[in-house]
Amino acid sequence: MSDIAANLKSLNERIASACQKAGRKREDVNLLAVGKTKSIAAITEAANAGIEHFGENYLQEAESKIDALPEAIWHFIGGIQSNKTRSIANRFTWVHTLASAKIARRLSDQRDENLGQLQTLIQVNISGEATKQGVTPEVALELVEQARDLPGIRLRGLMAIPEPTSDVERQRANFASLRQLKDEISETFDTDGFDQLSMGMTADFEAAIMEGSTWIRIGTALFGPRQ
Ligand SMILES: *Cc1c(COP(=O)(O)O)cnc(C)c1O
């Protein structure tokens, strides 16, 4: 077995046991393989091992990988600049990092109708760190109001990268606050399908599963450390 296939096997065991502990169905937690800095060969190996969903942070790096594996499902998980929205809108199926009404309008306008709606998550800064991307919880509510009727995108939920901490109770509290915000938004607006939570990475995905994550974004545990 290759390293990546072996990593996937042990990762799947950890995901299954976290789901069991959380009393959740395994199929409700999706694995997004994060391939930033990793080669097309590594991504191909992961696809051959059975991974269907891939996340990329940088458009330029993503494009050659998407060309090499067009049958995979691609998710954009990096910061979005206005001059990149056309490619992001059309080369990806999901975007996890929506953080402004202007970008929402551009993605919606530029998405090719034949592709169907772009599945979109709003990135929220739940730890209040000045350096992190994402909107505050208050602005997330405004952004839902502004973006929910745009025809080219469909709002599906929230994403966060909380402050790194090895304290599992803190990890869980941060993830719980994202879940509560998602619930508040679903109750406030009539947003059908606003049910996705993109949260949890290599260091904290088990806590995220405990708090309702539907997309864990995993790089290191699958592909090994980045240089
Ligand atoms: C790099 C990255 C990940 C994966 O991080 P690991 O700790 O390597 O699992 C997940 N989400 C985002 C947004 C990232 O940039």
The ligand as an SDF file (V2000), in Angstrom:
LIG
                    3D

 15 15  0  0  0  0  0  0  0  0999 V2000
   -3.9250   23.8590    4.8270 C   0  0  0  0  0  0  0  0  0  0  0  0
   -5.3690   23.9270    5.1350 C   0  0  0  0  0  0  0  0  0  0  0  0
   -6.0650   22.8220    5.6700 C   0  0  0  0  0  0  0  0  0  0  0  0
   -5.3980   21.5020    6.0260 C   0  0  0  0  0  0  0  0  0  0  0  0
   -4.5490   21.6450    7.0970 O   0  0  0  0  0  0  0  0  0  0  0  0
   -3.8570   20.3770    7.8090 P   0  0  0  0  0  0  0  0  0  0  0  0
   -3.5730   20.8650    9.1680 O   0  0  0  0  0  0  0  0  0  0  0  0
   -2.6260   20.0810    7.0210 O   0  0  0  0  0  0  0  0  0  0  0  0
   -4.8210   19.2520    7.7820 O   0  0  0  0  0  0  0  0  0  0  0  0
   -7.4250   22.9600    5.8920 C   0  0  0  0  0  0  0  0  0  0  0  0
   -8.0780   24.0940    5.6170 N   0  0  0  0  0  0  0  0  0  0  0  0
   -7.4590   25.1610    5.0900 C   0  0  0  0  0  0  0  0  0  0  0  0
   -8.2440   26.3890    4.8050 C   0  0  0  0  0  0  0  0  0  0  0  0
   -6.0870   25.1190    4.8430 C   0  0  0  0  0  0  0  0  0  0  0  0
   -5.4850   26.2070    4.3440 O   0  0  0  0  0  0  0  0  0  0  0  0
  1  2  1  0
  2  3  1  0
  2 14  2  0
  3  4  1  0
  3 10  2  0
  4  5  1  0
  5  6  1  0
  6  7  2  0
  6  8  1  0
  6  9  1  0
 10 11  1  0
 11 12  2  0
 12 13  1  0
 12 14  1  0
 14 15  1  0
M  END
$$$$
